[in-house]
Amino acid sequence: MKKVMTAYVNALVRQGFLHMTKKGNYEVASNHVPLQTVDEAFKRDAFLFH
């Protein structure tokens, strides 16, 4: 599961949705509507995996 989540986060970084802070945390890089569930994140970002 760790590899899957790491690949997912890396894909979001490459697409410009996330960026890493100086503290090593990830922040949303744009003004997207906040997500409530992981399922919502998968649905919104599904185009990354076509």
C-alpha positions as CSV (number, residue, x, y, z in Angstrom):
1,M,0.0,0.0,0.0
2,K,2.9,2.4,0.8
3,K,4.2,2.1,-2.8
4,V,0.8,2.8,-4.2
5,M,0.3,5.9,-2.1
6,T,3.8,7.2,-2.8
7,A,3.2,6.8,-6.5
8,Y,-0.1,8.6,-6.2
9,V,1.4,11.6,-4.3
10,N,4.3,11.8,-6.7
11,A,1.8,11.9,-9.6
12,L,0.0,14.7,-8.0
13,V,3.2,16.6,-7.5
14,R,4.2,16.1,-11.1
15,Q,0.8,17.4,-12.3
16,G,1.2,20.5,-10.1
17,F,-1.6,19.7,-7.6
18,L,0.7,19.4,-4.6
19,H,4.0,20.8,-3.6
20,M,6.4,20.0,-0.7
21,T,6.9,22.6,2.0
22,K,10.3,23.4,3.6
23,K,9.1,21.2,6.5
24,G,8.7,18.2,4.3
25,N,4.9,18.3,4.2
26,Y,2.7,18.4,1.1
27,E,0.3,21.3,0.4
28,V,-2.3,21.7,-2.2
29,A,-0.8,24.0,-4.9
30,S,-4.1,25.4,-6.2
31,N,-7.6,26.4,-5.0
32,H,-9.4,23.1,-5.4
33,V,-12.5,22.4,-3.4
34,P,-11.5,20.6,-0.2
35,L,-12.0,16.8,-0.4
36,Q,-13.9,15.0,2.2
37,T,-13.0,11.4,1.4
38,V,-10.2,9.4,-0.4
39,D,-12.9,8.2,-2.8
40,E,-13.5,11.8,-3.9
41,A,-9.7,12.3,-4.4
42,F,-9.6,9.2,-6.6
43,K,-12.5,10.3,-8.7
44,R,-11.2,13.9,-9.1
45,D,-7.7,12.8,-10.0
46,A,-8.7,9.8,-12.2
47,F,-7.4,11.4,-15.3
48,L,-3.8,11.1,-14.0
49,F,-4.0,7.3,-14.5
50,H,-5.5,7.1,-18.1
